């Protein structure tokens, strides 16, 4: 093993959660760590994601937690076993911040803010000897030397090992632009196209509807959709009508199968239950109650509390004949069809799927590029919001760093 006076030099490219966690783990293992990032400071996307409350992980039972990663759960399991939700909380506590569990099981720092956490983390990294190199945009290799575009031209860097933690392709203005994908593909790495995840969808609203209801939230609704096998899925929650479609937590939770259906079929249909706590029979009974001289709209508001955007959706998605038929109207209230035309652009998405295929990896090292490791959202996995994305990025950074240390240490 090398002397502590001549430590391994490892380049970590990308200063997001995965990259910073990799840098921390490497420094603890005795390596000299250099973090390179294209932006002027690290953690840009991390900061923006936590602007409305830093959801760092989730407190549900671990066996349930792991299933949230879908088809990649088995591949991610070793990383999560080594650095899972409790380890994330312990790490935050080690930085001097406390955490609490919200009513939905999501875990937050006590003050709900991300900036103090990031400041404490970067300070700790600097104290451990990590060097930061900002405004260094990685552009590939010259032979086996790393190439970076810098303000005054180009910089070449040699390292004993490299960890790529460049994120996906959402929120490009914060540094995650997916420009690394063709660089790896040219190196012979098997990659999948980057696609939006946790995203909204386009709906061809009428001008009448969008002008009146864009920006309005739909509270307490259920969404029914098909999975890859054609089986119906049902989730309850809330989302927002936009000028050209829909977005929000309930939509994000099912965005992966909806996105894939649109890719395969050109569009897809979901169904909305506007009264998820009411049975079909109760809805029908209330719709059929005598309404006297009142309009149907007034009747629905009086008997079922349907008004505003929910009432607008019934008018938008049902024909005039269906709205005028009590039985079909009641059926529409419980199962209103809505056609989704397109996923919103990847740069608007919360995260992305695609990237480095699991089959291209030996652990976290690229089979086509020995000594180059990858971490975080660059790998082809996806997860819902709720702390799952961030936890897997942390875990991926730890895993890549440990693989680097094992690879560099003589047997």
DOTI-753862 format. One record per residue: residue number from 1; x, y, z of N, C-alpha, C in turn; residue in three letters. Coordinates in steps of 0.05 Angstrom, whole numbers, m for minus. Last residue first. Example, Ala and Ser with C-alpha at 12.3 -4.5 7.8 and 13.67 -1.06 7.14 Angstrom:
DOTI-753862
   num      n.x      n.y      n.z     ca.x     ca.y     ca.z      c.x      c.y      c.z   residu
     2      257      m45      142      273      m21      143      258        1      157      SER
     1      264     m114      156      246      m90      156      264      m66      156      ALA
//
This chain:
DOTI-753862
   num      n.x      n.y      n.z     ca.x     ca.y     ca.z      c.x      c.y      c.z   residu
   411      m72     m116      m77      m82     m139      m62      m59     m151      m46      UNK
   410      m67      m45      m71      m55      m71      m80      m66      m94      m63      UNK
   409     m120       m2      m82     m104      m14      m61      m93      m41      m70      UNK
   408     m153       13     m122     m127       25     m121     m108       12     m101      UNK
   407     m200      m15     m112     m186      m19     m138     m157       m8     m137      UNK
   406     m217        5      m63     m210      m24      m65     m194      m29      m91      UNK
   405     m226       58      m77     m206       52      m56     m197       23      m58      UNK
   404     m268       51     m114     m242       63     m122     m220       55     m102      UNK
   403     m308       30      m81     m297       13     m104     m270       25     m113      UNK
   402     m317       73      m48     m306       48      m37     m295       30      m58      UNK
   401     m337      109      m86     m313      115      m72     m300       90      m60      UNK
   400     m385       83     m102     m364       88     m122     m337       93     m108      UNK
   399     m413       83      m53     m406       58      m66     m383       62      m86      UNK
   398     m421      137      m43     m406      121      m24     m396       96      m38      UNK
   397     m452      150      m88     m427      163      m83     m409      147      m64      UNK
   396     m497      119      m79     m481      114     m102     m453      127     m100      UNK
   395     m519      142      m33     m509      114      m32     m491      108      m55      UNK
   394     m533      193      m54     m514      190      m32     m501      162      m32      UNK
   393     m571      174      m92     m547      189     m100     m525      188      m79      UNK
   392     m609      150      m59     m594      133      m78     m569      148      m89      UNK
   391     m627      196      m32     m615      174      m17     m598      157      m36      UNK
   390     m650      226      m73     m626      236      m59     m612      214      m44      UNK
   389     m693      194      m89     m673      202     m108     m647      210      m94      UNK
   388     m724      190      m42     m712      166      m54     m690      173      m74      UNK
   387     m749      234      m24     m724      228      m11     m710      204      m24      UNK
   386     m792      244      m56     m798      235      m28     m773      227      m13      UNK
   385     m803      221     m124     m795      241     m104     m803      231      m76      UNK
   384     m784      155     m148     m803      177     m144     m790      198     m125      UNK
   383     m729      139     m192     m744      135     m167     m763      158     m164      UNK
   382     m686      102     m237     m703      125     m230     m719      118     m205      UNK
   381     m625       87     m272     m646       81     m252     m663      106     m248      UNK
   380     m572       85     m303     m599       82     m312     m618       70     m290      UNK
   379     m528      135     m276     m534      107     m281     m564      105     m287      UNK
   378     m527      188     m263     m515      180     m289     m523      152     m296      UNK
   377     m543      196     m211     m563      196     m232     m553      190     m260      UNK
   376     m490      159     m178     m514      176     m178     m531      173     m202      UNK
   375     m427      147     m210     m444      148     m187     m469      166     m192      UNK
   374     m373      109     m238     m396      127     m241     m414      125     m216      UNK
   373     m302      107     m253     m326       98     m238     m348      118     m241      UNK
   372     m246       84     m285     m267      105     m286     m292       93     m273      UNK
   371     m214       41     m284     m205       64     m268     m224       87     m269      UNK
   370     m228       20     m350     m219       13     m323     m207       38     m309      UNK
   369     m275       25     m390     m256       46     m382     m246       40     m353      UNK
   368     m313      m13     m399     m298       m3     m422     m277       17     m415      UNK
   367     m335      m20     m349     m320      m42     m361     m303      m32     m384      UNK
   366     m333       28     m299     m340       23     m327     m322        0     m338      UNK
   365     m351       10     m233     m330       17     m252     m340       10     m281      UNK
   364     m384       m7     m194     m390       20     m205     m369       28     m225      UNK
   363     m389      m71     m215     m393      m55     m191     m401      m27     m199      UNK
   362     m379      m58     m276     m368      m79     m258     m368      m66     m230      UNK
   361     m427      m39     m325     m412      m34     m300     m402      m60     m288      UNK
   360     m462      m44     m365     m436      m32     m372     m417      m30     m349      UNK
   359     m509      m62     m344     m492      m82     m357     m465      m71     m365      UNK
   358     m533      m15     m330     m521      m31     m309     m502      m52     m320      UNK
   357     m517       40     m373     m532       15     m367     m517       m1     m346      UNK
   356     m519      109     m363     m501       85     m363     m517       60     m355      UNK
   355     m582      133     m386     m554      137     m378     m539      112     m380      UNK
   354     m649      134     m356     m629      129     m377     m601      134     m367      UNK
   353     m685      190     m328     m678      162     m329     m660      158     m353      UNK
   352     m682      249     m286     m682      236     m312     m676      206     m308      UNK
   351     m722      298     m250     m699      280     m253     m701      267     m281      UNK
   350     m760      336     m258     m745      336     m232     m720      319     m235      UNK
   349     m760      368     m323     m766      346     m304     m750      349     m279      UNK
   348     m745      405     m359     m765      414     m339     m769      393     m317      UNK
   347     m712      379     m393     m700      400     m377     m719      411     m356      UNK
   346     m746      344     m420     m729      333     m399     m717      355     m381      UNK
   345     m813      368     m432     m785      366     m439     m767      358     m415      UNK
   344     m869      325     m414     m856      351     m416     m826      348     m421      UNK
   343     m896      274     m455     m882      282     m431     m870      309     m435      UNK
   342     m959      282     m490     m930      281     m490     m920      285     m461      UNK
   341    m1015      273     m482    m1003      272     m508     m973      269     m508      UNK
   340    m1065      241     m447    m1039      253     m445    m1024      250     m471      UNK
   339    m1133      248     m436    m1113      239     m455    m1087      255     m452      UNK
   338    m1175      224     m388    m1159      247     m395    m1136      237     m413      UNK
   337    m1240      205     m364    m1217      200     m381    m1202      226     m389      UNK
   336    m1261      196     m299    m1260      216     m320    m1236      211     m338      UNK
   335    m1293      165     m258    m1274      155     m277    m1273      173     m302      UNK
   334    m1329      192     m225    m1312      171     m213    m1290      161     m232      UNK
   333    m1352      227     m261    m1341      238     m236    m1322      217     m223      UNK
   332    m1371      192     m300    m1348      210     m306    m1336      221     m281      UNK
   331    m1414      170     m274    m1392      152     m281    m1367      169     m287      UNK
   330    m1446      214     m271    m1437      202     m246    m1413      184     m252      UNK
   329    m1455      221     m326    m1442      242     m311    m1430      231     m285      UNK
   328    m1484      176     m339    m1457      180     m351    m1441      201     m336      UNK
   327    m1530      187     m308    m1514      162     m304    m1486      165     m315      UNK
   326    m1549      237     m328    m1540      234     m300    m1523      209     m295      UNK
   325    m1529      270     m384    m1541      244     m376    m1531      238     m348      UNK
   324    m1501      316     m396    m1530      318     m391    m1544      293     m383      UNK
   323    m1450      298     m404    m1455      315     m381    m1484      317     m375      UNK
   322    m1459      270     m452    m1451      255     m428    m1456      272     m403      UNK
   321    m1471      313     m487    m1491      292     m482    m1485      276     m457      UNK
   320    m1424      342     m487    m1449      355     m477    m1470      334     m470      UNK
   319    m1371      298     m464    m1387      311     m484    m1412      324     m472      UNK
   318    m1319      311     m416    m1344      298     m424    m1358      313     m446      UNK
   317    m1277      345     m408    m1271      318     m415    m1296      301     m423      UNK
   316    m1296      396     m394    m1275      393     m413    m1274      365     m425      UNK
   315    m1334      388     m354    m1343      401     m379    m1322      396     m401      UNK
   314    m1299      366     m316    m1322      351     m325    m1332      362     m352      UNK
   313    m1264      409     m308    m1254      384     m320    m1277      367     m330      UNK
   312    m1297      446     m281    m1286      452     m308    m1276      427     m322      UNK
   311    m1304      420     m233    m1327      424     m250    m1318      430     m279      UNK
   310    m1251      424     m216    m1264      398     m219    m1288      400     m237      UNK
   309    m1243      479     m213    m1228      464     m233    m1240      436     m237      UNK
   308    m1306      496     m188    m1280      505     m197    m1268      487     m218      UNK
   307    m1337      439     m156    m1337      466     m167    m1310      473     m178      UNK
   306    m1371      394     m118    m1355      396     m142    m1359      424     m154      UNK
   305    m1402      381      m75    m1380      399      m70    m1361      402      m94      UNK
   304    m1447      351      m81    m1421      336      m81    m1397      354      m76      UNK
   303    m1491      385      m76    m1493      358      m66    m1466      344      m64      UNK
   302    m1474      436      m96    m1490      434      m72    m1488      406      m60      UNK
   301    m1447      425     m143    m1434      440     m122    m1448      436      m95      UNK
   300    m1486      399     m172    m1461      385     m165    m1446      399     m143      UNK
   299    m1524      440     m177    m1531      415     m163    m1506      400     m154      UNK
   298    m1498      477     m208    m1505      484     m181    m1512      460     m164      UNK
   297    m1494      445     m255    m1470      455     m242    m1475      463     m213      UNK
   296    m1547      437     m268    m1532      414     m260    m1506      423     m246      UNK
   295    m1589      489     m239    m1573      478     m261    m1557      454     m250      UNK
   294    m1653      484     m207    m1624      489     m206    m1611      476     m231      UNK
   293    m1705      471     m202    m1698      490     m223    m1668      496     m224      UNK
   292    m1696      406     m179    m1714      428     m184    m1705      445     m207      UNK
   291    m1667      362     m169    m1653      387     m167    m1671      411     m173      UNK
   290    m1669      297     m140    m1683      319     m153    m1670      346     m148      UNK
   289    m1610      257     m147    m1629      271     m129    m1644      293     m144      UNK
   288    m1571      237     m179    m1598      231     m186    m1619      245     m168      UNK
   287    m1524      251     m152    m1529      263     m179    m1558      260     m186      UNK
   286    m1529      218     m107    m1530      247     m104    m1535      261     m131      UNK
   285    m1526      167     m130    m1549      174     m115    m1552      205     m112      UNK
   284    m1474      168     m152    m1497      166     m170    m1523      175     m155      UNK
   283    m1443      171     m105    m1442      192     m125    m1467      192     m143      UNK
   282    m1458      122      m82    m1464      147      m68    m1463      170      m88      UNK
   281    m1438       86     m120    m1466       87     m115    m1474      113     m101      UNK
   280    m1383       94     m118    m1397      100     m143    m1427      103     m137      UNK
   279    m1364      125      m55    m1369      102      m72    m1384      111      m97      UNK
   278    m1315      174      m40    m1343      167      m43    m1345      142      m61      UNK
   277    m1263      189      m42    m1273      179      m16    m1302      171      m17      UNK
   276    m1254      210      m93    m1243      184      m86    m1252      173      m60      UNK
   275    m1279      243     m136    m1291      239     m110    m1280      213      m99      UNK
   274    m1254      241     m185    m1256      267     m172    m1268      266     m144      UNK
   273    m1211      202     m213    m1233      199     m194    m1234      225     m178      UNK
   272    m1189      200     m279    m1189      214     m254    m1214      207     m238      UNK
   271    m1147      161     m320    m1174      166     m311    m1172      179     m283      UNK
   270    m1106      168     m379    m1110      163     m351    m1139      169     m344      UNK
   269    m1080      145     m441    m1103      155     m426    m1101      148     m396      UNK
   268    m1028      167     m486    m1040      148     m467    m1063      161     m452      UNK
   267     m991      165     m548    m1005      180     m527    m1016      158     m507      UNK
   266     m955      132     m574     m960      158     m584     m975      177     m565      UNK
   265     m939       82     m555     m965       84     m568     m971      112     m579      UNK
   264     m888       86     m532     m895       62     m547     m920       66     m565      UNK
   263     m887      135     m507     m865      128     m525     m873      105     m543      UNK
   262     m931      129     m474     m932      149     m495     m911      143     m516      UNK
   261     m912       89     m439     m935       84     m456     m937      103     m479      UNK
   260     m870      116     m414     m864       93     m431     m887       86     m449      UNK
   259     m899      155     m385     m878      163     m405     m873      140     m425      UNK
   258     m928      122     m351     m942      139     m370     m923      148     m393      UNK
   257     m888       97     m320     m904       81     m339     m919       98     m359      UNK
   256     m866      147     m297     m850      128     m312     m867      110     m331      UNK
   255     m905      175     m268     m895      186     m294     m879      166     m310      UNK
   254     m930      168     m221     m936      149     m242     m924      157     m269      UNK
   253     m912      210     m190     m911      183     m179     m916      161     m200      UNK
   252     m923      256     m218     m896      246     m218     m895      217     m208      UNK
   251     m978      262     m206     m970      256     m234     m941      244     m234      UNK
   250     m975      274     m152     m990      251     m160     m983      242     m189      UNK
   249     m943      322     m152     m934      297     m140     m949      272     m149      UNK
   248     m945      354     m218     m948      353     m189     m943      325     m179      UNK
   247     m983      372     m277     m958      365     m264     m964      364     m234      UNK
   246    m1012      378     m343    m1014      371     m314     m987      366     m303      UNK
   245    m1022      427     m393    m1023      400     m384    m1027      397     m355      UNK
   244    m1014      481     m407    m1015      461     m428    m1016      432     m419      UNK
   243    m1019      509     m360    m1029      521     m384    m1032      500     m406      UNK
   242    m1036      458     m311    m1019      478     m323    m1032      489     m348      UNK
   241    m1063      435     m251    m1069      440     m280    m1050      462     m289      UNK
   240    m1031      393     m205    m1037      420     m213    m1043      420     m243      UNK
   239    m1050      344     m155    m1033      354     m176    m1044      381     m185      UNK
   238    m1053      295     m102    m1060      320     m114    m1041      327     m137      UNK
   237    m1079      230      m87    m1061      253      m80    m1071      278      m92      UNK
   236    m1076      160      m99    m1091      184      m90    m1071      206      m82      UNK
   235    m1072      112     m151    m1059      128     m130    m1076      152     m124      UNK
   234    m1075       51     m183    m1091       73     m172    m1075       86     m149      UNK
   233    m1068       13     m242    m1056       24     m218    m1073       47     m208      UNK
   232    m1087      m44     m280    m1093      m17     m271    m1079      m11     m244      UNK
   231    m1044      m76     m327    m1060      m77     m302    m1064      m49     m291      UNK
   230    m1010      m77     m369    m1038      m70     m374    m1056      m71     m350      UNK
   229     m958      m82     m357     m973     m107     m363    m1002     m102     m369      UNK
   228     m942      m32     m342     m930      m43     m366     m945      m69     m375      UNK
   227    m1005       m4     m318     m977      m10     m316     m967      m23     m341      UNK
   226    m1051       50     m327    m1043       23     m333    m1013       20     m328      UNK
   225    m1086       89     m277    m1070       86     m301    m1063       56     m305      UNK
   224    m1120      137     m240    m1120      109     m249    m1105      107     m275      UNK
   223    m1117      179     m186    m1109      175     m213    m1108      145     m219      UNK
   222    m1160      217     m144    m1145      193     m149    m1140      191     m179      UNK
   221    m1156      277     m103    m1165      262     m127    m1149      236     m128      UNK
   220    m1144      322      m68    m1159      298      m61    m1172      286      m85      UNK
   219    m1143      379     m110    m1138      367      m84    m1155      342      m81      UNK
   218    m1113      409     m160    m1134      389     m156    m1128      374     m130      UNK
   217    m1097      478     m166    m1091      451     m156    m1117      434     m155      UNK
   216    m1088      520     m223    m1105      512     m201    m1098      483     m192      UNK
   215    m1059      533     m268    m1048      540     m242    m1064      531     m218      UNK
   214    m1114      545     m309    m1085      540     m308    m1075      550     m281      UNK
   213    m1168      558     m314    m1160      540     m293    m1130      534     m291      UNK
   212    m1181      592     m357    m1195      595     m331    m1182      579     m308      UNK
   211    m1150      578     m400    m1150      606     m391    m1163      610     m364      UNK
   210    m1162      524     m405    m1136      532     m395    m1135      561     m386      UNK
   209    m1217      526     m425    m1209      513     m399    m1183      523     m389      UNK
   208    m1213      555     m473    m1233      562     m452    m1225      551     m425      UNK
   207    m1177      527     m503    m1170      554     m493    m1188      562     m471      UNK
   206    m1173      458     m483    m1186      480     m498    m1176      506     m487      UNK
   205    m1113      420     m477    m1136      434     m465    m1148      453     m486      UNK
   204    m1081      370     m489    m1091      390     m508    m1117      403     m497      UNK
   203    m1029      362     m444    m1057      356     m450    m1066      378     m469      UNK
   202     m965      338     m426     m981      356     m442    m1009      345     m446      UNK
   201     m940      326     m360     m948      317     m386     m966      338     m400      UNK
   200     m882      326     m315     m909      332     m323     m915      322     m351      UNK
   199     m839      277     m283     m845      299     m301     m875      303     m304      UNK
   198     m803      236     m265     m817      255     m246     m824      280     m261      UNK
   197     m760      240     m322     m772      225     m300     m783      245     m280      UNK
   196     m742      242     m391     m752      255     m367     m764      235     m347      UNK
   195     m683      206     m413     m711      213     m416     m721      226     m390      UNK
   194     m626      189     m449     m636      202     m426     m665      212     m431      UNK
   193     m614      124     m478     m621      152     m481     m632      164     m455      UNK
   192     m562       84     m447     m590       87     m456     m597      116     m459      UNK
   191     m498       56     m464     m515       77     m451     m543       76     m463      UNK
   190     m437       25     m457     m465       20     m464     m483       40     m449      UNK
   189     m378       55     m479     m395       49     m457     m424       45     m466      UNK
   188     m342       71     m517     m351       43     m518     m369       35     m495      UNK
   187     m331      123     m521     m310      106     m507     m318       77     m506      UNK
   186     m376      144     m541     m353      143     m559     m331      126     m547      UNK
   185     m407      143     m494     m414      125     m516     m391      122     m536      UNK
   184     m383      183     m465     m380      156     m456     m387      136     m478      UNK
   183     m397      227     m497     m369      222     m490     m364      194     m481      UNK
   182     m453      226     m498     m438      219     m522     m408      214     m517      UNK
   181     m461      240     m441     m470      215     m452     m455      208     m478      UNK
   180     m446      290     m422     m427      268     m418     m435      243     m434      UNK
   179     m488      324     m425     m468      326     m446     m447      304     m445      UNK
   178     m529      329     m388     m526      304     m403     m505      304     m424      UNK
   177     m532      372     m355     m542      376     m382     m539      351     m399      UNK
   176     m531      400     m298     m537      372     m307     m549      374     m334      UNK
   175     m525      455     m286     m502      438     m291     m507      410     m301      UNK
   174     m567      487     m284     m554      483     m258     m530      463     m262      UNK
   173     m590      486     m333     m578      512     m325     m562      509     m298      UNK
   172     m615      437     m337     m588      440     m349     m574      466     m339      UNK
   171     m655      404     m311     m646      430     m300     m617      436     m310      UNK
   170     m635      338     m328     m656      357     m320     m643      381     m307      UNK
   169     m600      297     m339     m603      318     m359     m626      337     m353      UNK
   168     m560      275     m287     m575      267     m311     m576      290     m331      UNK
   167     m493      275     m258     m522      278     m258     m534      269     m284      UNK
   166     m439      265     m255     m448      289     m270     m478      292     m272      UNK
   165     m394      238     m232     m419      242     m218     m432      267     m229      UNK
   164     m341      195     m241     m360      213     m255     m386      214     m240      UNK
   163     m280      188     m213     m308      183     m208     m324      204     m223      UNK
   162     m218      160     m229     m237      181     m234     m265      171     m226      UNK
   161     m149      151     m209     m176      141     m214     m195      165     m217      UNK
   160     m103      180     m211     m101      151     m209     m128      137     m213      UNK
   159     m100      231     m261     m110      221     m236     m106      191     m235      UNK
   158      m84      292     m295      m79      263     m291      m89      255     m263      UNK
   157     m112      340     m337     m109      330     m309     m104      300     m310      UNK
   156     m109      400     m374     m106      371     m374      m99      362     m346      UNK
   155     m150      453     m394     m133      442     m373     m133      412     m375      UNK
   154     m158      507     m440     m162      479     m433     m142      471     m411      UNK
   153     m181      571     m431     m173      551     m451     m179      523     m442      UNK
   152     m195      604     m390     m173      613     m407     m164      592     m426      UNK
   151     m237      577     m364     m241      604     m375     m219      613     m394      UNK
   150     m235      509     m389     m234      529     m368     m235      556     m381      UNK
   149     m251      443     m402     m252      470     m412     m253      489     m389      UNK
   148     m209      387     m390     m229      406     m379     m227      432     m395      UNK
   147     m193      319     m396     m193      346     m409     m215      363     m396      UNK
   146     m150      270     m369     m176      284     m368     m173      312     m381      UNK
   145     m114      222     m405     m113      246     m389     m140      261     m391      UNK
   144     m108      180     m438     m120      174     m412     m119      198     m394      UNK
   143     m120      215     m495     m109      189     m487     m123      182     m460      UNK
   142     m158      260     m468     m136      260     m488     m118      237     m481      UNK
   141     m228      257     m456     m201      249     m451     m183      256     m474      UNK
   140     m279      304     m437     m271      278     m445     m241      273     m439      UNK
   139     m292      352     m415     m298      349     m444     m287      322     m455      UNK
   138     m318      385     m358     m304      361     m369     m312      357     m398      UNK
   137     m306      449     m339     m325      432     m354     m311      409     m367      UNK
   136     m296      485     m285     m281      464     m300     m302      446     m313      UNK
   135     m315      519     m246     m315      527     m274     m296      510     m291      UNK
   134     m272      499     m190     m298      508     m203     m293      518     m231      UNK
   133     m247      453     m153     m239      467     m177     m265      474     m193      UNK
   132     m227      439      m87     m249      444     m106     m239      461     m129      UNK
   131     m199      386      m49     m194      411      m64     m216      414      m85      UNK
   130     m201      360       16     m213      360      m11     m208      387      m24      UNK
   129     m185      361       69     m165      363       48     m175      362       20      UNK
   128     m220      365      109     m208      338      105     m189      338       82      UNK
   127     m238      417      105     m221      410      128     m207      383      124      UNK
   126     m270      411       60     m246      427       58     m227      420       81      UNK
   125     m311      380       83     m295      369       62     m269      384       59      UNK
   124     m333      416      120     m321      391      130     m303      379      108      UNK
   123     m352      455       84     m331      462      104     m317      437      114      UNK
   122     m391      425       58     m367      435       43     m345      443       62      UNK
   121     m426      417      103     m414      394       88     m389      403       73      UNK
   120     m443      468      117     m429      451      137     m414      428      123      UNK
   119     m468      483       69     m445      498       80     m429      481       99      UNK
   118     m510      446       66     m489      446       46     m464      461       55      UNK
   117     m539      459      112     m528      432      109     m505      432       89      UNK
   116     m554      513      102     m537      507      124     m524      479      123      UNK
   115     m587      502       53     m562      518       52     m544      513       77      UNK
   114     m634      476       63     m612      460       53     m586      476       54      UNK
   113     m683      475      117     m666      489       97     m642      472       88      UNK
   112     m713      456      158     m724      453      131     m706      465      110      UNK
   111     m694      452      209     m701      479      200     m711      480      171      UNK
   110     m686      396      212     m705      409      230     m713      437      220      UNK
   109     m686      362      149     m672      376      171     m692      393      187      UNK
   108     m735      309      140     m725      336      134     m705      344      156      UNK
   107     m767      254      109     m748      263      130     m736      290      121      UNK
   106     m834      230      102     m810      243       91     m793      255      113      UNK
   105     m880      213      124     m857      195      126     m832      207      115      UNK
   104     m920      250      124     m920      231      102     m897      211      103      UNK
   103     m908      281      168     m932      264      169     m933      244      147      UNK
   102     m835      278      175     m861      291      170     m884      271      170      UNK
   101     m785      271      222     m801      256      203     m828      271      200      UNK
   100     m725      310      227     m751      301      237     m766      288      214      UNK
    99     m657      323      249     m677      316      229     m703      309      243      UNK
    98     m603      370      263     m623      350      271     m643      345      248      UNK
    97     m534      379      249     m562      386      244     m580      363      253      UNK
    96     m480      365      251     m490      383      271     m519      392      267      UNK
    95     m464      326      218     m457      353      210     m468      374      229      UNK
    94     m486      282      241     m458      285      244     m448      312      235      UNK
    93     m538      286      221     m534      291      250     m504      296      255      UNK
    92     m527      269      169     m537      296      174     m532      304      203      UNK
    91     m513      215      180     m494      233      168     m502      263      173      UNK
    90     m561      195      200     m537      196      218     m516      215      207      UNK
    89     m592      198      153     m599      214      176     m575      217      196      UNK
    88     m564      161      122     m567      189      113     m573      207      136      UNK
    87     m571      115      151     m544      125      148     m545      154      139      UNK
    86     m625      107      143     m616      114      170     m588      125      169      UNK
    85     m627       97       86     m641      120       98     m630      127      126      UNK
    84     m560       70       71     m589       73       67     m601       97       82      UNK
    83     m509       43       51     m514       71       60     m543       77       53      UNK
    82     m512      m12       42     m488       m1       54     m491       28       64      UNK
    81     m561      m19       18     m555      m34       43     m531      m22       57      UNK
    80     m554       12      m27     m572       22       m6     m568        7       20      UNK
    79     m518      m20      m56     m511        7      m48     m528       17      m25      UNK
    78     m548      m68      m62     m523      m68      m47     m514      m40      m38      UNK
    77     m595      m47      m92     m597      m58      m65     m570      m58      m50      UNK
    76     m592      m35     m145     m585      m14     m126     m583      m24      m97      UNK
    75     m609      m82     m169     m582      m72     m175     m573      m51     m154      UNK
    74     m661      m86     m149     m641     m107     m143     m613      m97     m148      UNK
    73     m685      m39     m169     m683      m44     m140     m662      m65     m134      UNK
    72     m696      m27     m221     m668      m25     m212     m664      m31     m183      UNK
    71     m751      m30     m227     m734      m50     m241     m705      m49     m232      UNK
    70     m763        5     m168     m774      m10     m190     m755      m31     m201      UNK
    69     m751       34     m124     m733       37     m146     m740       18     m170      UNK
    68     m783       21      m82     m790       46      m97     m772       50     m121      UNK
    67     m764      m21      m53     m781      m27      m76     m788       m3      m93      UNK
    66     m737        1      m10     m722       m9      m32     m739      m14      m57      UNK
    65     m780       13       26     m764       34       14     m750       24      m11      UNK
    64     m796      m37       44     m814      m22       27     m799        0       12      UNK
    63     m752      m49       75     m760      m67       54     m779      m54       34      UNK
    62     m753       m6      113     m732       m8       92     m740      m27       69      UNK
    61     m811       33      124     m797        8      129     m777        3      106      UNK
    60     m800      105      116     m816       81      115     m798       56      120      UNK
    59     m774      154      116     m772      137      141     m789      112      140      UNK
    58     m729      181       67     m756      173       75     m754      153       98      UNK
    57     m690      241       57     m695      212       54     m723      207       63      UNK
    56     m691      297       52     m666      283       48     m670      253       45      UNK
    55     m721      352       32     m729      324       37     m706      306       31      UNK
    54     m719      415       49     m700      395       41     m708      367       49      UNK
    53     m761      461       21     m759      442       43     m742      419       35      UNK
    52     m759      491      m24     m785      490      m10     m785      470       13      UNK
    51     m705      483      m38     m715      511      m33     m741      511      m18      UNK
    50     m680      437      m53     m688      440      m25     m700      467      m18      UNK
    49     m669      444     m106     m688      423      m99     m697      426      m70      UNK
    48     m629      483     m103     m655      490     m114     m676      470     m106      UNK
    47     m587      454      m80     m598      478      m67     m626      484      m77      UNK
    46     m578      415     m118     m584      407      m91     m597      430      m76      UNK
    45     m561      446     m161     m587      432     m163     m596      423     m135      UNK
    44     m511      463     m138     m531      482     m148     m559      469     m149      UNK
    43     m464      440     m114     m491      435     m103     m513      453     m113      UNK
    42     m411      489     m119     m421      461     m119     m450      461     m108      UNK
    41     m401      543     m165     m402      532     m138     m415      505     m139      UNK
    40     m401      553     m218     m384      570     m201     m383      561     m173      UNK
    39     m397      490     m256     m410      514     m245     m391      530     m227      UNK
    38     m370      445     m268     m372      465     m289     m383      491     m278      UNK
    37     m322      418     m223     m350      423     m229     m351      446     m250      UNK
    36     m282      371     m188     m285      389     m211     m314      393     m218      UNK
    35     m245      356     m132     m272      357     m143     m273      379     m165      UNK
    34     m195      314     m113     m200      339     m127     m228      337     m139      UNK
    33     m164      283      m58     m188      285      m74     m190      313      m87      UNK
    32     m123      233      m37     m123      261      m44     m145      265      m64      UNK
    31     m147      183       10     m140      192      m17     m138      223      m18      UNK
    30     m164      162       58     m136      170       55     m128      180       28      UNK
    29     m218      154       67     m201      130       61     m172      137       56      UNK
    28     m238      204       72     m237      188       97     m220      163       93      UNK
    27     m236      217       18     m218      231       37     m216      215       63      UNK
    26     m276      182       m1     m249      180      m10     m229      193        9      UNK
    25     m322      203       24     m314      176       30     m285      171       21      UNK
    24     m323      255        2     m321      251       31     m311      224       38      UNK
    23     m330      244      m52     m306      259      m43     m302      254      m13      UNK
    22     m380      220      m52     m357      204      m60     m331      218      m50      UNK
    21     m410      264      m36     m409      240      m18     m386      222      m26      UNK
    20     m402      296      m81     m393      305      m55     m391      282      m35      UNK
    19     m427      265     m121     m399      271     m122     m387      280      m95      UNK
    18     m480      261     m103     m465      237     m107     m435      243     m107      UNK
    17     m496      318      m99     m496      300      m76     m479      275      m79      UNK
    16     m447      350     m144     m474      346     m132     m473      327     m109      UNK
    15     m402      363     m174     m403      371     m146     m432      370     m135      UNK
    14     m361      329     m218     m389      334     m211     m391      339     m181      UNK
    13     m312      284     m214     m323      303     m233     m353      306     m229      UNK
    12     m258      272     m176     m287      270     m175     m298      292     m193      UNK
    11     m197      241     m181     m213      263     m191     m242      256     m189      UNK
    10     m149      223     m134     m174      215     m147     m188      241     m156      UNK
     9      m88      198     m118     m101      222     m126     m126      215     m143      UNK
     8      m64      165      m60      m76      163      m87      m89      190      m93      UNK
     7      m10      196      m23      m37      184      m26      m45      182      m55      UNK
     6       44      196        3       39      197      m26       12      183      m31      UNK
     5       43      191       57       55      215       46       50      218       16      UNK
     4       24      142       68        5      164       72       16      190       62      UNK
     3       47       97       16       51      112       41       30      134       43      UNK
     2        8       45      m14       24       70      m15       26       83       12      UNK
     1       17      m24        0        0        0        0       18       25        0      UNK
//
